[in-house]
Every structure is written in structure tokens, then in C-alpha cells.
Amino acid sequence: MNHHQPLAYRMRPKNIDEIIGQEHLVGQGKIIDRMVKANMLSSMILFGPPGTGKTSMAYALANSVGLPLKILNAVTDKKKDMEIVVEEAKMRGQMVLILDEVHRLDKAKQDFLLPHLESNLLTLIGCTTSNPYHSINPAIRSRCHLFELHGLTIDNVKTALHRAIVQYNETSQNDINIGEDALEHLALAANGDLRSSLNGLELAVSSTPPTETGVIELTIDIAEECMQKKSFSHDKDGDAHYDVLSAFQKSIRGSDVDAALHYLSRLIEAGDLDSIARRMIVIAYEDIGLANPQAGPRAVSAVQAAERLGFPEARIPLANVVVELALSPKSNTAYKALDAALSDLRSGRSGDVPAHLKDSHYKGAEKLGRGKEYLYPHNYPGAWVDQQYLPDSIKNRIYYSPKDTGKFEKALKQVYEKIQRDRKN
């Protein structure tokens, strides 16, 4: 074993049977397993979070079908490098091109690769952390299968760590003895990133002197020191960021305060106050709405306080308002009513403003019939009088459907239903 190479590189699976996790793709009878057994590897895009083994899987798949392979990077390698790969593929008959950061493939490189993918001279295995539906050009995407790799479980990572320790013990003069709590921390602190976990193990082994008996004792303290830089990872521009924001809003909408605080902690750890602020204000009006009208102003006040304080203190007003939003009654009736009105308007259902509602504050308005027969509500009991406000073509349309959520909307509902009854009488 070449100990000068990083441990994560040395531990790459050599074939499909050594791949850890991703059973939905490489398990018995699953799609990639069937490809390999049929010896018909197709071009594909592997996408998923960092450290889930995308490049390693690509490497193992090429080996499993016995095809020569080249690994390039769409950012750092030039079109000339791809031309060299194509020439070699022509000599060998076929080749697998593993392309990291495939979402960064520019048009010149893409145009060069396309005919070779179509002729099957090259089998492309692109690897990316980005969602290919958002980030990869349709011309490439349409010629590839899209496979999503899932984040590795703690047990997946521990399996890989055990495998690395066994291999180290077989090839080194010193043996590794690791406590279960230290192993658990190496697996847990990596947040599903196998590469980070293996890097932590490698740092722990290389920085810990062996005992007199030649044993490297890895304790929980050593594991914590070696993993401190990888307690959490978050790319504010990546797809995972929007997944967290989505989960944050849906947790508040679903009144799960613990989940809401969990996702808030992820966004705080990423230092993304702007996204937190926008999302919380939207939630206050979209999901809480008329059930608790004060939620909107309080969310705005909490955001303003957080912005003035900055992190770490900003977390305090944010926590207060997130708990309130999550446990507040919920109503989306106001904006849903508006959306229904907008839908009518955009589909051509509108009509002329009734004449008695038109502006009458100009000379000649009365001759045109503007404002005539308008009934001034304040001149009637309860400041209400029955008259038509909607255009004739949609005069019976109803958009607002109130809920019994919260004292405020309950009161609105009573008023609304009384008006509807009085109109019918």
C-alpha cells in the first residue's frame, strides 16, 4: 500500500462489491448492479452530498466492467486533456471518462464530448454535488442516466472505518486500538462525509505516537481534536442549502418546534442570517397569517434585532420567534384567497368595474353615470349595506374561505359569515 496517498484515496472500492452504502443503486438487482452484471455500463451523472463516494463509485464501476478509465475535472482540465482521452479511447476501443465537477462543464468541452458519448466511444460518469436538473446542460443530461447518492449512515461510515483500520493493521508495523466512543465520534462528527471521517482517522493515527508495545491508542479526546474542523458542513450556494430552508419552513408549518430549531441551528452554523431572515418573515405571513397577525411584525422585529446583534447573539431573538411561529395557530387563507383572485384575472375572468364604484371626483362624471347610486356604508347601521362590488361577470365569485384558527381569524370568520347571510336575505 502506498502510504503517501491519502487514506480516503487508498480506501476507494476496487469493484461494485466493495461500495459502502447506496444499496438503492448497487444492491442486488438494483439498476447499477444490473448494468454491471449485463456488462453494459451507460453514461450517468452521480449526484449527492460531499463524501458520499461519487468518484469512488465511478472508479469501482469502471473496474467492475473491465474498462480502462481516466479521471478529469471539468474545472481544472482543459479541452486538450479531453482530446487526449478520446485519442486513447480510439486506440483501446472504448473508455470510461470520470468527470468530477461535471456541472462546471463549459460549452466548448461539452460540444467536444457529445459526439463521443453518442457513438459510445466514451462512457461518461459525471460526479457533482449539485442537482443536475438545475445545474447541468440539457444536452449532456439527456444523454445520461441520473442517479442520486444518499448521505451515508453512521453505520456505513463505521463500516468504512473498521475496514480502514483492518487494512492499516495488516500493512503497518503498528496496530491501531480504537475505543468504541472514539470510533463513534469519528463517524458522527463527519456528518455523513466519509472522506472527512477517513481524513480524521488518518490524522489521528499519524499524530499519535505508538506505545512501547507498538500499539497506537486512539481515545475519544484524540478523535475530538482530529474532527473539530468537520462538525458541520454547509454550502450556502448548494442544493442542500435550499433543502434545509425548505425543511425549516415545513417544520414550522407542521408545528414541530424541535425540528424547526434543528434546521435553524444548521442555518445559524452556516452563518446565513439573510436566508433565515427572509424565510422567517415569509413563514409569518404565509403559514401563520390571520391566525396570529402579530406573528409578522414580531418576526420582522426579531430579524431586525438579529441583524443589529450579529452572531452569536443573533441566535437569541431568532430562537424566540421560531418557537412562537412553530407553536402558533396556522392559516394560509389570506394569500390563498389572493392567489385565487390572481388566477381568475390571469385567465381572463375580470370585467368592468361597476359604474356606481367608479371615480366621480371630476367634472362631468355624473353625466357619464360614474358613482351614481353608490351607497356610502357609513350611513348605515354597522357601516355595512348590501351592494355589488365585483364586476358583473364574476359577481358571485368567492375567494376567501376563513378558518377557525386563532381568535383573530375566528372573529373575521364571524363577520364574513354574517355578511354572506345578510346578502342572501
BABA-645283 format. One record per residue (C-alpha): residue in three letters; x, y negated, z. Coordinates in pm, 1 decimal. Layout:
# residues N
<ALA <X Y Z>>
...
//
This chain:
# residues 425
<MET <0.0 0.0 0.0>>
<ASN <126.9 -347.6 -84.9>>
<HIS <105.3 -532.2 249.3>>
<HIS <196.1 -860.1 80.8>>
<GLN <-150.1 -869.0 -76.6>>
<PRO <-437.5 -998.2 143.7>>
<LEU <-623.9 -725.0 330.0>>
<ALA <-952.2 -821.7 162.8>>
<TYR <-788.7 -761.4 -177.8>>
<ARG <-633.6 -430.0 -71.0>>
<MET <-969.0 -306.8 58.8>>
<ARG <-1152.7 -357.2 -268.4>>
<PRO <-1354.5 -46.4 -359.2>>
<LYS <-1197.1 163.8 -634.0>>
<ASN <-1528.4 304.3 -759.1>>
<ILE <-1901.1 278.1 -706.7>>
<ASP <-1899.8 529.9 -419.9>>
<GLU <-1676.7 302.9 -209.6>>
<ILE <-1902.7 -3.3 -239.0>>
<ILE <-2034.9 -111.1 101.8>>
<GLY <-2395.9 -227.5 118.7>>
<GLN <-2606.7 -325.2 -185.9>>
<GLU <-2795.7 3.7 -174.5>>
<HIS <-3076.4 -156.2 -376.8>>
<LEU <-2834.4 -166.0 -673.0>>
<VAL <-2580.4 113.5 -626.9>>
<GLY <-2775.9 360.7 -414.5>>
<GLN <-2870.8 699.3 -553.8>>
<GLY <-3095.7 649.3 -856.9>>
<LYS <-3082.9 269.9 -845.8>>
<ILE <-3022.9 62.7 -1157.1>>
<ILE <-2643.7 17.7 -1145.1>>
<ASP <-2595.2 374.7 -1024.5>>
<ARG <-2791.3 489.6 -1331.2>>
<MET <-2579.8 270.3 -1561.0>>
<VAL <-2257.8 422.6 -1429.2>>
<LYS <-2385.6 780.7 -1448.7>>
<ALA <-2501.7 720.6 -1806.0>>
<ASN <-2161.5 564.2 -1881.6>>
<MET <-2346.0 264.7 -2030.3>>
<LEU <-2231.6 -40.1 -1839.7>>
<SER <-2412.6 -352.4 -1964.2>>
<SER <-2320.6 -718.3 -1927.9>>
<MET <-2451.3 -855.7 -1599.5>>
<ILE <-2443.4 -1150.7 -1361.6>>
<LEU <-2385.8 -1064.9 -994.9>>
<PHE <-2500.3 -1345.5 -767.1>>
<GLY <-2526.8 -1381.6 -392.5>>
<PRO <-2370.7 -1542.6 -83.3>>
<PRO <-1991.1 -1563.1 -39.8>>
<GLY <-1818.4 -1249.3 82.7>>
<THR <-2085.6 -1002.7 -28.9>>
<GLY <-1845.8 -826.2 -264.5>>
<LYS <-1942.1 -951.2 -608.3>>
<THR <-1594.4 -938.8 -762.4>>
<SER <-1516.2 -619.1 -574.5>>
<MET <-1830.1 -455.8 -711.7>>
<ALA <-1739.4 -566.7 -1063.5>>
<TYR <-1393.1 -416.3 -1023.1>>
<ALA <-1538.1 -88.6 -890.3>>
<LEU <-1791.9 -63.6 -1173.8>>
<ALA <-1525.9 -105.8 -1443.1>>
<ASN <-1315.1 163.3 -1277.9>>
<SER <-1614.0 394.9 -1241.3>>
<VAL <-1676.5 399.4 -1617.3>>
<GLY <-1305.6 409.2 -1700.2>>
<LEU <-1295.8 84.6 -1895.5>>
<PRO <-993.5 -149.4 -1897.3>>
<LEU <-1065.7 -478.7 -1722.3>>
<LYS <-944.7 -834.8 -1698.6>>
<ILE <-1037.2 -1083.9 -1425.9>>
<LEU <-1062.0 -1451.7 -1523.0>>
<ASN <-1202.1 -1762.6 -1359.5>>
<ALA <-1440.1 -1982.8 -1560.5>>
<VAL <-1294.2 -2294.9 -1399.7>>
<THR <-918.4 -2240.4 -1399.5>>
<ASP <-869.6 -2014.4 -1702.0>>
<LYS <-878.3 -2169.0 -2046.9>>
<LYS <-1037.2 -2060.6 -2372.7>>
<LYS <-690.4 -1942.9 -2480.3>>
<ASP <-690.8 -1691.0 -2193.9>>
<MET <-1021.1 -1554.6 -2318.9>>
<GLU <-883.7 -1527.7 -2671.0>>
<ILE <-601.1 -1310.6 -2536.2>>
<VAL <-855.5 -1085.6 -2362.6>>
<VAL <-1055.7 -1049.6 -2685.5>>
<GLU <-743.7 -953.3 -2883.5>>
<GLU <-658.9 -689.2 -2623.8>>
<ALA <-1017.7 -561.2 -2632.6>>
<LYS <-992.9 -523.1 -3011.1>>
<MET <-682.4 -309.3 -2966.6>>
<ARG <-843.7 -93.5 -2696.0>>
<GLY <-1191.8 -76.6 -2849.5>>
<GLN <-1379.2 -223.6 -2551.5>>
<MET <-1306.8 -409.4 -2228.3>>
<VAL <-1476.7 -540.7 -1916.0>>
<LEU <-1428.9 -911.3 -1852.0>>
<ILE <-1489.0 -1003.5 -1488.3>>
<LEU <-1555.0 -1377.0 -1480.3>>
<ASP <-1557.4 -1549.5 -1141.9>>
<GLU <-1746.0 -1879.8 -1105.0>>
<VAL <-1939.2 -1789.3 -1419.0>>
<HIS <-2184.1 -2075.3 -1358.7>>
<ARG <-1898.8 -2317.2 -1441.0>>
<LEU <-1852.7 -2177.7 -1791.7>>
<ASP <-1833.5 -2470.8 -2032.8>>
<LYS <-1989.6 -2474.9 -2379.5>>
<ALA <-1666.5 -2409.6 -2572.9>>
<LYS <-1586.5 -2098.1 -2371.2>>
<GLN <-1947.2 -1984.7 -2384.7>>
<ASP <-1969.1 -2022.4 -2761.9>>
<PHE <-1648.8 -1824.8 -2797.0>>
<LEU <-1770.2 -1538.2 -2576.7>>
<LEU <-2124.1 -1496.7 -2712.7>>
<PRO <-2048.2 -1305.0 -3035.7>>
<HIS <-1817.1 -1067.2 -2849.5>>
<LEU <-2089.6 -994.2 -2593.1>>
<GLU <-2339.2 -929.1 -2871.6>>
<SER <-2102.5 -690.8 -3050.1>>
<ASN <-2034.7 -516.8 -2715.4>>
<LEU <-1661.3 -565.9 -2760.6>>
<LEU <-1668.6 -731.3 -2419.7>>
<THR <-1884.9 -628.1 -2127.0>>
<LEU <-1917.3 -936.9 -1912.0>>
<ILE <-1958.4 -910.4 -1537.6>>
<GLY <-2007.4 -1266.1 -1415.0>>
<CYS <-1985.1 -1345.8 -1044.8>>
<THR <-2136.2 -1653.1 -879.7>>
<THR <-2280.5 -1780.3 -553.2>>
<SER <-2531.4 -1992.1 -748.7>>
<ASN <-2878.7 -1892.6 -858.1>>
<PRO <-2834.2 -1801.2 -1228.6>>
<TYR <-3181.7 -1926.9 -1313.5>>
<HIS <-3068.2 -2272.7 -1204.6>>
<SER <-2702.9 -2279.5 -1300.0>>
<ILE <-2625.7 -2050.8 -1593.3>>
<ASN <-2689.9 -2145.2 -1953.6>>
<PRO <-2984.9 -1950.8 -2100.8>>
<ALA <-2771.4 -1831.1 -2394.3>>
<ILE <-2546.6 -1638.2 -2154.2>>
<ARG <-2823.5 -1548.6 -1911.4>>
<SER <-3039.7 -1389.0 -2181.3>>
<ARG <-2757.2 -1150.8 -2273.6>>
<CYS <-2700.6 -1028.1 -1918.5>>
<HIS <-2884.6 -835.5 -1651.7>>
<LEU <-2921.5 -1044.0 -1334.6>>
<PHE <-2851.8 -866.0 -1007.6>>
<GLU <-2874.8 -1032.8 -667.3>>
<LEU <-2639.0 -910.8 -395.4>>
<HIS <-2775.3 -935.6 -43.2>>
<GLY <-2585.7 -1058.3 259.8>>
<LEU <-2409.6 -770.7 436.0>>
<THR <-2547.3 -646.3 766.0>>
<ILE <-2337.0 -630.6 1081.5>>
<ASP <-2317.6 -252.3 1038.8>>
<ASN <-2194.6 -295.9 678.6>>
<VAL <-1914.8 -526.0 795.4>>
<LYS <-1822.0 -294.8 1083.5>>
<THR <-1800.0 -3.4 839.7>>
<ALA <-1554.0 -200.4 628.0>>
<LEU <-1350.9 -299.8 935.7>>
<HIS <-1331.5 62.5 1052.6>>
<ARG <-1221.3 164.8 703.2>>
<ALA <-950.1 -103.4 702.5>>
<ILE <-823.7 -0.9 1047.1>>
<VAL <-804.3 366.5 947.1>>
<GLN <-612.9 273.7 632.9>>
<TYR <-377.2 49.8 830.4>>
<ASN <-310.4 325.5 1083.4>>
<GLU <-231.8 570.5 803.5>>
<THR <15.9 341.6 627.9>>
<SER <181.7 145.1 909.8>>
<GLN <429.5 228.2 1182.2>>
<ASN <197.2 75.8 1440.5>>
<ASP <-153.4 181.5 1533.4>>
<ILE <-442.7 -58.0 1590.0>>
<ASN <-652.9 -17.0 1900.4>>
<ILE <-954.7 -247.7 1896.7>>
<GLY <-1219.9 -285.4 2162.8>>
<GLU <-1582.7 -249.0 2062.2>>
<ASP <-1656.3 -605.0 2174.4>>
<ALA <-1369.8 -737.7 1959.7>>
<LEU <-1490.8 -538.9 1658.3>>
<GLU <-1844.5 -665.5 1715.3>>
<HIS <-1720.6 -1024.4 1722.4>>
<LEU <-1518.7 -986.3 1402.4>>
<ALA <-1831.2 -856.6 1231.3>>
<LEU <-2079.4 -1100.3 1385.0>>
<ALA <-1881.8 -1425.3 1359.7>>
<ALA <-1825.1 -1376.4 985.4>>
<ASN <-2195.6 -1441.4 923.9>>
<GLY <-2219.7 -1163.0 663.9>>
<ASP <-1898.6 -1268.4 484.1>>
<LEU <-1689.5 -952.2 459.3>>
<ARG <-1388.7 -1135.8 319.7>>
<SER <-1381.6 -1364.0 623.1>>
<SER <-1411.8 -1069.4 861.2>>
<LEU <-1122.2 -884.5 696.4>>
<ASN <-915.0 -1203.4 697.0>>
<GLY <-982.6 -1236.5 1069.1>>
<LEU <-874.7 -876.7 1128.6>>
<GLU <-560.6 -929.8 924.1>>
<LEU <-470.2 -1243.2 1119.5>>
<ALA <-533.6 -1063.9 1448.0>>
<VAL <-309.4 -771.4 1350.4>>
<SER <-27.4 -981.4 1207.9>>
<SER <-20.5 -1223.6 1501.5>>
<THR <-38.2 -966.2 1782.2>>
<PRO <291.9 -801.0 1881.8>>
<PRO <275.3 -424.4 1941.3>>
<THR <317.6 -274.9 2285.6>>
<GLU <621.8 -69.1 2377.0>>
<THR <438.7 237.8 2251.0>>
<GLY <382.0 75.0 1912.3>>
<VAL <11.0 1.1 1956.4>>
<ILE <-146.5 -329.5 1854.3>>
<GLU <-414.6 -400.8 2114.0>>
<LEU <-688.3 -626.4 1979.3>>
<THR <-903.8 -780.8 2251.1>>
<ILE <-1216.6 -996.2 2236.8>>
<ASP <-1004.9 -1304.7 2316.0>>
<ILE <-782.1 -1237.6 2014.4>>
<ALA <-1084.0 -1176.0 1791.5>>
<GLU <-1245.7 -1503.5 1901.7>>
<GLU <-927.9 -1700.4 1832.1>>
<CYS <-887.9 -1548.3 1487.8>>
<MET <-1251.7 -1604.9 1385.2>>
<GLN <-1304.7 -1955.3 1522.1>>
<LYS <-1292.0 -2115.7 1177.4>>
<LYS <-1567.7 -1890.6 1045.5>>
<SER <-1851.1 -1918.4 1293.9>>
<PHE <-2071.1 -2060.4 1019.5>>
<SER <-2057.9 -2147.5 650.9>>
<HIS <-2297.4 -2369.1 460.7>>
<ASP <-2267.1 -2520.0 116.2>>
<LYS <-2479.3 -2836.5 105.1>>
<ASP <-2495.0 -2816.3 -274.0>>
<GLY <-2559.8 -2441.7 -297.5>>
<ASP <-2882.6 -2247.0 -340.0>>
<ALA <-2857.1 -2114.2 16.8>>
<HIS <-2892.2 -2473.3 140.7>>
<TYR <-3233.9 -2505.2 -20.9>>
<ASP <-3330.9 -2163.0 113.1>>
<VAL <-3254.9 -2286.7 467.2>>
<LEU <-3453.5 -2607.2 410.5>>
<SER <-3744.0 -2400.3 280.1>>
<ALA <-3728.9 -2165.4 579.3>>
<PHE <-3708.7 -2468.1 811.6>>
<GLN <-4030.7 -2617.5 674.9>>
<LYS <-4214.5 -2285.4 657.6>>
<SER <-4119.8 -2204.4 1018.0>>
<ILE <-4263.4 -2537.9 1138.3>>
<ARG <-4572.1 -2489.9 919.8>>
<GLY <-4613.4 -2144.2 1073.1>>
<SER <-4577.8 -2285.1 1428.6>>
<ASP <-4271.6 -2069.3 1503.3>>
<VAL <-4074.1 -2312.0 1716.4>>
<ASP <-3784.3 -2071.6 1775.3>>
<ALA <-3730.8 -2008.9 1404.8>>
<ALA <-3763.0 -2382.6 1335.9>>
<LEU <-3488.6 -2456.8 1590.4>>
<HIS <-3270.9 -2183.6 1441.6>>
<TYR <-3286.9 -2332.2 1092.9>>
<LEU <-3244.1 -2682.5 1234.8>>
<SER <-2923.4 -2561.2 1401.6>>
<ARG <-2793.5 -2438.1 1066.0>>
<LEU <-2857.4 -2775.9 906.9>>
<ILE <-2700.2 -2957.6 1202.3>>
<GLU <-2395.4 -2733.1 1187.4>>
<ALA <-2365.9 -2825.0 819.6>>
<GLY <-2381.2 -3192.2 919.7>>
<ASP <-2661.2 -3259.2 672.3>>
<LEU <-2860.9 -3529.3 850.5>>
<ASP <-3000.2 -3670.5 524.1>>
<SER <-3173.2 -3344.8 427.7>>
<ILE <-3302.4 -3293.5 782.7>>
<ALA <-3446.9 -3645.1 788.3>>
<ARG <-3623.2 -3616.9 452.7>>
<ARG <-3763.7 -3274.0 527.0>>
<MET <-3893.4 -3361.0 876.3>>
<ILE <-4077.4 -3670.8 754.3>>
<VAL <-4231.7 -3472.2 468.2>>
<ILE <-4338.7 -3199.2 712.7>>
<ALA <-4501.3 -3452.2 945.5>>
<TYR <-4728.4 -3579.0 667.9>>
<GLU <-4763.7 -3264.3 454.7>>
<ASP <-4818.1 -2997.1 719.4>>
<ILE <-4931.5 -3185.8 1031.7>>
<GLY <-5118.5 -3465.1 858.2>>
<LEU <-5451.4 -3574.4 1003.8>>
<ALA <-5444.0 -3306.5 1272.7>>
<ASN <-5192.4 -3525.7 1458.1>>
<PRO <-5147.4 -3860.6 1279.6>>
<GLN <-4885.2 -3976.1 1529.6>>
<ALA <-4650.6 -3699.4 1414.4>>
<GLY <-4547.8 -3907.9 1111.0>>
<PRO <-4442.2 -4222.6 1299.6>>
<ARG <-4273.7 -4012.5 1568.1>>
<ALA <-4077.8 -3817.9 1304.8>>
<VAL <-3967.5 -4147.0 1148.8>>
<SER <-3862.6 -4281.3 1490.8>>
<ALA <-3667.7 -3962.5 1569.1>>
<VAL <-3489.8 -3980.8 1234.5>>
<GLN <-3400.7 -4346.4 1289.5>>
<ALA <-3268.0 -4263.4 1636.2>>
<ALA <-3065.4 -3972.2 1498.0>>
<GLU <-2917.9 -4189.1 1224.0>>
<ARG <-2811.8 -4453.7 1476.4>>
<LEU <-2667.0 -4198.8 1717.1>>
<GLY <-2492.8 -3970.2 1468.6>>
<PHE <-2387.9 -3617.1 1557.1>>
<PRO <-2358.3 -3458.7 1808.0>>
<GLU <-2613.0 -3675.0 1997.6>>
<ALA <-2844.5 -3688.1 1693.8>>
<ARG <-2945.8 -3332.0 1770.2>>
<ILE <-3142.2 -3451.5 2077.6>>
<PRO <-3417.8 -3659.9 1909.9>>
<LEU <-3426.3 -3406.6 1624.3>>
<ALA <-3490.8 -3121.4 1867.3>>
<ASN <-3770.7 -3315.6 2036.0>>
<VAL <-3960.5 -3385.8 1717.5>>
<VAL <-3908.2 -3037.5 1568.8>>
<VAL <-4062.5 -2879.2 1879.1>>
<GLU <-4355.9 -3121.3 1854.5>>
<LEU <-4405.8 -3059.2 1483.4>>
<ALA <-4391.1 -2682.0 1522.3>>
<LEU <-4643.4 -2673.1 1806.5>>
<SER <-4872.3 -2944.8 1668.9>>
<PRO <-5206.3 -2857.4 1507.8>>
<LYS <-5172.7 -2841.3 1130.5>>
<SER <-5372.8 -2994.4 848.8>>
<ASN <-5297.5 -3047.4 481.0>>
<THR <-5643.7 -3179.5 391.1>>
<ALA <-5544.8 -3537.9 305.6>>
<TYR <-5277.6 -3468.9 47.2>>
<LYS <-5467.2 -3170.2 -92.6>>
<ALA <-5766.3 -3398.0 -147.3>>
<LEU <-5545.2 -3644.9 -330.8>>
<ASP <-5392.8 -3365.7 -540.8>>
<ALA <-5742.1 -3258.6 -643.0>>
<ALA <-5825.5 -3615.5 -746.6>>
<LEU <-5498.4 -3642.9 -940.9>>
<SER <-5572.6 -3313.3 -1113.6>>
<ASP <-5908.9 -3445.5 -1232.1>>
<LEU <-5752.0 -3768.4 -1352.8>>
<ARG <-5472.8 -3594.0 -1543.5>>
<SER <-5716.9 -3357.7 -1709.9>>
<GLY <-5926.0 -3647.3 -1838.9>>
<ARG <-6200.6 -3642.9 -1575.6>>
<SER <-6233.4 -4007.3 -1471.6>>
<GLY <-6483.4 -4251.3 -1623.7>>
<ASP <-6560.2 -4618.9 -1598.3>>
<VAL <-6571.4 -4799.5 -1263.3>>
<PRO <-6940.4 -4857.2 -1171.2>>
<ALA <-7048.3 -5211.3 -1262.5>>
<HIS <-7150.9 -5304.3 -906.4>>
<LEU <-6795.1 -5227.5 -785.1>>
<LYS <-6615.1 -5431.9 -1049.0>>
<ASP <-6440.9 -5758.7 -964.1>>
<SER <-6684.8 -6050.1 -952.9>>
<HIS <-6446.7 -6324.2 -836.8>>
<TYR <-6426.4 -6516.8 -1162.7>>
<LYS <-6647.8 -6740.2 -1369.4>>
<GLY <-6877.8 -6551.1 -1599.0>>
<ALA <-6859.6 -6222.8 -1402.4>>
<GLU <-7229.0 -6241.1 -1317.0>>
<LYS <-7325.9 -6276.3 -1684.4>>
<LEU <-7131.2 -5957.3 -1752.5>>
<GLY <-7311.6 -5776.9 -1472.6>>
<ARG <-6994.3 -5747.2 -1263.9>>
<GLY <-7056.0 -5693.4 -893.5>>
<LYS <-7433.3 -5727.0 -922.9>>
<GLU <-7636.8 -5504.7 -690.2>>
<TYR <-7330.8 -5435.7 -473.5>>
<LEU <-7438.0 -5359.7 -116.6>>
<TYR <-7199.5 -5503.2 145.1>>
<PRO <-7160.1 -5225.3 407.8>>
<HIS <-7101.1 -5465.3 699.1>>
<ASN <-7452.6 -5594.6 656.7>>
<TYR <-7594.4 -5254.5 750.2>>
<PRO <-7607.2 -5053.6 1074.7>>
<GLY <-7284.6 -4863.8 1136.6>>
<ALA <-7123.2 -5056.8 849.9>>
<TRP <-7249.0 -4795.8 605.8>>
<VAL <-7500.9 -4794.5 324.5>>
<ASP <-7565.9 -4534.3 59.8>>
<GLN <-7445.7 -4640.0 -283.9>>
<GLN <-7245.5 -4485.6 -568.2>>
<TYR <-6869.3 -4538.1 -570.6>>
<LEU <-6736.7 -4272.4 -810.2>>
<PRO <-6773.8 -4312.3 -1188.7>>
<ASP <-7091.1 -4160.3 -1336.2>>
<SER <-6909.7 -3866.4 -1497.8>>
<ILE <-6775.4 -3741.8 -1165.2>>
<LYS <-7018.0 -3897.4 -919.8>>
<ASN <-7080.5 -3567.2 -739.7>>
<ARG <-6716.2 -3459.5 -707.6>>
<ILE <-6590.1 -3373.8 -357.9>>
<TYR <-6216.4 -3374.4 -289.3>>
<TYR <-6180.6 -3393.5 86.6>>
<SER <-6253.3 -3086.6 297.1>>
<PRO <-6181.5 -3165.5 664.8>>
<LYS <-6066.6 -2911.6 923.3>>
<ASP <-6134.8 -2866.1 1293.6>>
<THR <-5767.1 -2912.0 1379.3>>
<GLY <-5679.5 -3173.9 1638.0>>
<LYS <-5904.1 -3434.5 1799.0>>
<PHE <-5841.3 -3695.4 1529.4>>
<GLU <-5944.9 -3489.2 1229.5>>
<LYS <-6231.6 -3337.9 1424.2>>
<ALA <-6364.9 -3691.1 1470.1>>
<LEU <-6307.1 -3764.6 1099.9>>
<LYS <-6496.4 -3450.0 1010.5>>
<GLN <-6797.2 -3557.1 1217.5>>
<VAL <-6807.9 -3894.0 1041.9>>
<TYR <-6759.4 -3734.8 699.9>>
<GLU <-7032.4 -3475.5 752.0>>
<LYS <-7275.9 -3739.2 880.7>>
<ILE <-7218.3 -3947.9 566.8>>
<GLN <-7278.6 -3642.7 347.3>>
<ARG <-7604.7 -3567.9 531.4>>
<ASP <-7723.8 -3927.5 508.5>>
<ARG <-7656.6 -3931.7 132.1>>
<LYS <-7881.2 -3630.0 83.0>>
<ASN <-8168.0 -3779.4 282.9>>
//
